């Protein structure tokens, strides 16, 4: 609970600092506050046994683990933000504050014990992101991204709310334990209200995590939003969405998985193929990352399709690996885009000769996203595939392996451009804080890939 309190007060403090023109203190205060929130989350490990606030919130180990990865990812992303927001507007404090308000909504999403709090957390996060997507007020692409995100977000919220309403109508409660008890005590047959509610919630949550065929907004919003905001949406927001998805279905609807699992299985297969095949044809590195994020949503759906005791571990490991690798990719993109003025693959030509360190960390990122052994991405895929095999989803795993092979082609495009294509280019200026963040993320990627118990034993 202390984590949520810190993340609610910190943005208000930042707004006051901005009001009194203390721009130099914004980033240090933000990082210190996030470190405090991270410490408060870690201190809750093993203590959150009983729900609080009349059963509305539950800060258990599940909530703590995902809070840690979302806060840590936010810290890394914001460390890359020095001088980034200043180029967009003079009102920098508002950007930090909105990001932290979004993170507060994410903490609510990770800790809900009542469907009302799930909705509140999603809305706090989403409203903040609608603003962040359009913070480049003079940029048409940013305005378009904000409008599309808002319209599709409102549309998906309607599905989610209607589904929650039908579940309440069937079970008489918004509380997760009460819903689970009702499902357990009614094992025969599927109540039409409950069944329709579950399907509508699946549609609403698939919109939020960018799973196909509800992914229409993802490429345009990711491409039009400022790159740093896209990094936040594709890592922190996606992790929170899947954690909330998993919490609801593992807590309440596991006994009736035979009903909803076939529909989610079809969504998973469609998501994998649409994400990977479409990414093959992209000429923009940023848009390729957007479509690849759709394919990664398909891999994360494995843990829910193959719902079991290891599902939480699988989502945590995969989200950790994907977040770290994506932060490297978007960080490198910011630097290259600033120099070349473009995010096409050609902008990376010859990067290895001029910036060997930047090319190395980006190579590690691409290898991890492709799931190559000795990287964290391989461990993440191993966890989700193992969970699927335990539930006898052999065909699904074979299809996923085929998609993983397809993904190698478009991830290796940037590696080939950096090392095997010549270009008369200037050296990309890499600030010290970029070196720190990208180097640390690459090191963690390799450490997890070589020694996965480094993370799994903690959980």
C-alpha positions, 0 to 999 in steps of 0.5 A, a space after each residue: 500500500 505504501 507503494 501506491 501512496 508514494 506514487 500518488 503523492 510524488 506526481 503532485 510534488 513534481 507539479 509543484 516543482 514545475 510551478 516554481 521552475 525547479 526543472 533541474 530537480 524533476 528527474 532526480 526527485 522522480 528517480 528517488 521517489 520511484 526507488 522509494 516506491 520500489 523499496 516499499 514494494 519489496 518490503 511487502 514480500 510475504 506480508 500481503 496475506 489478507 485483502 485490505 479496504 473491505 476486500 478491494 485490494 490485495 498486496 500479495 507476492 504476485 502483486 509485489 513481483 509485478 510491481 517491482 518489474 514495472 517500477 524498475 522498467 519505469 526507472 530505466 525508461 525515465 533515466 533516458 528522458 533527460 533532455 528528451 521532454 525539453 525538446 518537446 515542450 517547456 512544461 516538463 513537470 507535467 510529463 513526469 507527473 502524468 507518467 507517474 499517475 499512469 504508473 499508480 493506475 498500473 499498481 492498482 491493476 496489479 493489486 486489485 481484489 475487486 472488479 471495480 478496482 480493476 476498472 479504476 486502475 485501467 482507467 487511471 492508466 489509460 487516461 494518462 496514456 491518451 495524453 502522453 500519446 499526444 504530447 507533441 501537440 504540433 505533430 500530426 502523427 502524435 495527435 492521430 495516435 492520441 485520438 486513435 488510442 482514445 477511441 479504441 480505448 473507450 470502445 474496449 472499456 465498453 466491452 470490459 464494463 459490460 462483461 463486469 456487469 454481466 458477471 455481477 448479474 450472475 454471481 452477485 458480487 465484484 469480489 474475486 473470492 466471491 466470484 470464484 466461490 460461485 463458480 466452484 459451487 455451480 460446476 454443472 452447466 454455464 450460466 449464460 450471463 457468466 459465459 457472456 461476461 467472460 467473453 466480453 472481458 476477454 475482448 476488452 482485455 485483449 484490446 488493452 494488451 494489443 492481441 489480434 484481432 483487437 490490435 488495430 490501434 497498436 501499430 499507429 499509436 506506437 508509431 505516432 507516439 513519442 519514442 520514449 512513451 512508446 517504450 513505456 506503453 510496450 513494456 510497463 503497460 503490457 506487463 501490467 495488462 497481462 498480470 491483471 489478465 492472469 490474476 482474474 482468470 487464475 483466481 476466478 475462472 480456472 474451474 471453467 477453463 474448458 469454456 473460455 480456453 478454446 476462444 483464447 487459443 484461437 486468439 493466441 494463434 491469430 496474434 502470433 501469425 499476424 504479429 510476426 508475418 506483418 512485421 516481416 514487411 515493415 521498413 520502419 524499425 519502430 513500426 516493426 517493434 510495434 508489430 513484434 509487440 503484438 507477437 509477444 502478446 501471443 507468447 504471453 497469452 500462452 500462460 493464460 491458455 495453459 493456466 496452471 501453477 507455473 503461469 505466474 512465473 512464466 508471465 513474470 519471466 517473459 515480461 522481464 526479458 521482453 521489457 529489458 530488451 525493448 528498453 534497449 531497442 527503443 533507447 538505441 532508436 532514440 539515438 539513431 533517430 536523432 542523428 539520421 532523422 529517420 527510423 528506417 532500417 537503413 538508418 542503422 547501416 554501418 552503425 557497428 563501425 562508428 558505435 561498436 558499443 551501441 551496436 553490441 547492446 542492440 544486437 543483444 536486444 534483438 537476439 533476446 527478442 528473437 529468443 536466441 539461447 544465452 539471452 533472457 528472451 530464450 528463458 522467457 520462451 522456454 518458461 511459456 513453452 514448458 507451461 503449454 507442454 505441461 497442459 498438452 498444447 503440443 500443436 500450439 507450441 509447434 506453431 509458436 516455434 514456427 513463429 519464433 523462426 519467422 521472427 528471426 528474419 526481421 530481428 536480424 535485419 537490423 543486425 545485418 544493417 549494422 554489421 554488414 552494410 556500409 554507410 558514410 555516417 557520423 558517429 552517433 553521440 551516446 550520452 553517459 546515462 544512455 551508456 549506463 541504462 543500455 549497458 545495464 539492461 544488456 548485462 541483465 539480459 545476458 545474466 538471466 540468459 546464462 543463469 536464469 535462477 538469478 530471477 526464478 529463485 527469487 520468485 
